[in-house]
């Protein structure tokens, strides 16, 4: 699991987030925020379509490709987080959020996390896929 955390620890960490919209997959560029206490955190605005999709079907998959051409997939069911400490941490790691939301307690600023799910790391080499459950 440490390999997963290492692939996600680069700040900024951009990848693609997949949700479900009316029974169909929907993918968009997205940023991973941080991992803490076994939870993988992301954020969005409650005014976006992705927020609506997450409230209707709380299952996601996030993927990113490293410079070494290994790729990570992490998936599971999300939960929304209201604790201001986690919102403040997002602002610390991504100062650009201040330009969008002004403060961590902006009611439009929403964060969510994966706590249980699956992850895999793969590449185009002969190395076997690594899989993890958390």
LUMTI-390852 format. One record per residue (C-alpha): residue number from 1; x negated, z negated, y negated. Coordinates in nm, 2 decimals, padded with zeros to 4 digits. Layout:
BEGIN
     k        x        z        y
   NUM        X        Z        Y
...
END
This chain:
BEGIN
     k        x        z        y
     1    00.00    00.00    00.00
     2   -00.30   -00.05   -00.23
     3   -00.35    00.33   -00.23
     4    00.01    00.37   -00.37
     5   -00.06    00.12   -00.64
     6   -00.39    00.28   -00.73
     7   -00.22    00.62   -00.77
     8    00.04    00.48   -01.00
     9   -00.19    00.26   -01.21
    10   -00.33    00.52   -01.44
    11   -00.16    00.48   -01.78
    12    00.00    00.70   -01.87
    13    00.13    00.79   -01.52
    14    00.36    01.09   -01.54
    15    00.53    01.26   -01.25
    16    00.87    01.38   -01.15
    17    01.18    01.17   -01.08
    18    01.46    01.29   -00.86
    19    01.81    01.16   -00.87
    20    02.15    01.28   -00.74
    21    02.40    01.45   -00.97
    22    02.74    01.54   -00.82
    23    02.59    01.55   -00.47
    24    02.29    01.77   -00.57
    25    01.93    01.68   -00.64
    26    01.82    01.67   -01.00
    27    01.45    01.65   -01.09
    28    01.28    01.59   -01.43
    29    00.94    01.48   -01.57
    30    00.92    01.11   -01.59
    31    00.68    00.82   -01.66
    32    00.61    00.53   -01.42
    33    00.57    00.21   -01.62
    34    00.40   -00.06   -01.40
    35    00.41   -00.25   -01.07
    36    00.46   -00.63   -01.07
    37    00.56   -00.87   -00.80
    38    00.62   -00.59   -00.55
    39    00.85   -00.40   -00.79
    40    00.79   -00.05   -00.93
    41    00.92   -00.02   -01.28
    42    01.05    00.27   -01.48
    43    01.25    00.30   -01.81
    44    01.51    00.53   -01.97
    45    01.78    00.54   -02.24
    46    02.13    00.44   -02.15
    47    02.25    00.75   -02.34
    48    02.07    01.00   -02.10
    49    02.22    01.18   -01.81
    50    01.96    01.02   -01.58
    51    02.10    00.68   -01.66
    52    02.45    00.80   -01.57
    53    02.31    00.94   -01.25
    54    02.14    00.62   -01.16
    55    02.45    00.41   -01.22
    56    02.66    00.65   -01.00
    57    02.40    00.68   -00.72
    58    02.11    00.44   -00.74
    59    01.87    00.63   -00.51
    60    01.55    00.79   -00.65
    61    01.23    00.96   -00.54
    62    00.93    00.97   -00.77
    63    00.63    01.19   -00.71
    64    00.30    01.25   -00.88
    65   -00.01    01.45   -00.79
    66   -00.35    01.31   -00.86
    67   -00.65    01.50   -00.99
    68   -00.79    01.50   -00.64
    69   -00.47    01.70   -00.53
    70   -00.34    01.41   -00.33
    71    00.03    01.35   -00.39
    72    00.24    01.04   -00.37
    73    00.61    01.00   -00.31
    74    00.79    00.68   -00.35
    75    01.17    00.64   -00.29
    76    01.45    00.39   -00.24
    77    01.74    00.22   -00.41
    78    01.69    00.10   -00.77
    79    01.81   -00.20   -00.96
    80    01.84   -00.24   -01.33
    81    01.64   -00.52   -01.50
    82    01.75   -00.71   -01.81
    83    01.47   -00.96   -01.84
    84    01.31   -00.90   -02.19
    85    00.96   -00.99   -02.05
    86    00.96   -00.66   -01.84
    87    01.08   -00.46   -02.14
    88    00.81   -00.61   -02.35
    89    00.55   -00.51   -02.09
    90    00.67   -00.15   -02.11
    91    00.62   -00.15   -02.48
    92    00.27   -00.30   -02.44
    93    00.17   -00.03   -02.19
    94    00.34    00.26   -02.37
    95    00.33    00.21   -02.75
    96    00.52    00.54   -02.80
    97    00.83    00.35   -02.69
    98    00.83    00.18   -03.03
    99    00.89    00.52   -03.20
   100    01.19    00.58   -02.97
   101    01.35    00.24   -02.94
   102    01.19    00.03   -03.22
   103    01.21   -00.30   -03.02
   104    01.23   -00.40   -02.65
   105    01.57   -00.56   -02.70
   106    01.73   -00.23   -02.82
   107    02.05   -00.21   -02.62
   108    01.98    00.16   -02.54
   109    01.64    00.07   -02.38
   110    01.70    00.03   -02.01
   111    01.45   -00.05   -01.73
   112    01.49   -00.03   -01.36
   113    01.28   -00.09   -01.05
   114    01.23   -00.01   -00.69
   115    01.17   -00.32   -00.48
   116    01.24   -00.19   -00.13
   117    01.17    00.16   -00.01
   118    00.92    00.40    00.14
   119    00.61    00.57    00.01
   120    00.37    00.83    00.14
   121    00.04    00.98    00.03
   122   -00.05    01.33    00.15
   123   -00.29    01.61    00.07
   124   -00.38    01.96    00.16
   125   -00.67    01.84    00.37
   126   -00.68    01.75    00.74
   127   -00.64    01.38    00.65
   128   -00.33    01.24    00.80
   129   -00.04    01.14    00.58
   130   -00.03    00.77    00.49
   131    00.31    00.61    00.50
   132    00.43    00.27    00.37
   133    00.74    00.06    00.37
   134    00.79   -00.21    00.10
END
